[in-house]
C-alpha cells in the first residue's frame, strides 16, 4: 500500500514553482473536494479545480465558512476563471460499495474530466486517490488551507445543493431544499412518515432500519 504523503513546507516549495501566488494555485495543481458524505439522501458530489494563477477569485475559503449567497457568487467566478470538473456518485453506487469508495470514485472521475492534466492533485481529507497515489497528496482540512481545494469545496457544495433543490420538486414532503438530505429532526420525521424515496441511501442506518421493517 502506498504511503500517504503529507504536505510539508518543503514539499510545497517543490510543487508551487516560483511565481505561484498562493498555496495550491498553479496550472500544474488540481484541488479536489467533495460535498455530501454524511447525508441520508442524494449523491456525493466531487469537484476538481485547477486555478489560473492570474485570475484567482477573491475570498476563497472552506465552503462551510461561507454564506450560501457568497458560495453562489464564488461558484460563478470559479467557473469563469478556472478549469473545473464535477462528478456525482449516486445513492445506488453508495449502496453498492460504501460512502468512502463512492467518494473516491467520484473524485477520480472529476480529475479524469479536467480539460488540463495536473501534475499534482491536492485532496481534502486523509485519502489519496486510488491509482493516483504518486501524484495525489491528502491534505487534512485542506479546504481551509489551499486555494484550489477551497475552490473545489465551493463548486461541489453549490452543485450538490442545486441537485437537492431539484430533488425537493421530484420528491416533495421531505424538505430536501432545506436540509439537503442531512439527518435533521425534520428529515427524520418526514422519513418516518413517508418512508424512503429512491434517492435515500439504503445502507445508512435510519434508512436501512425503515427498509428492513418493524423487526429491525
Order of alpha helices (4+ residues) and beta strands (2+ residues): alpha-beta-beta-alpha-beta-alpha-alpha-beta-beta-alpha-alpha-alpha-alpha
